Amino acid sequence: MKSLVELEKIQKEVYKRINLRTQKGDYTVSVAMDDCGLAAGARQVLLTFLEEIEQQGLENIRVVQTGCLGDCSIEPVVEIFHADEPKITYVHMTEEKARQIVKEHLVNHKVVEAFTIG
């Protein structure tokens, strides 16, 4: 049996992860989770974004999943939206690329051009 303090800590962690998926934020990270994306590793990319955002202590960032974006050859695909900026589309995503995007794009507000489409 866990103590009340341990249960409250678990509850706070769960609510924090739920908020990353539901709250409105300055940034929205959208991971394509269609069949092709999942086969290419999109699930792990999404989980890596969630973990890295939490580890960095970032707030006002929402992480969501979407369906097919139309080009299976560039999966996994991640789109990042910000109200004051054009949409950025990252392609051929990996866990390591996700970590770098969190650090560069979401923390330092610098697009990682090497991972974008075009």
Secondary structure, 3 states (H helix, E strand, C coil): CCCHHHHHHHHHHHHHHHHHHHCCCCEEEEEECCHHHHHHCHHHHHHHHHHHHHHHCCCCEEEEEECCCCCHHHCCCEEEEECCEEEEEECCCCHHHHHHHHHHHHHCCCCCHHHECC
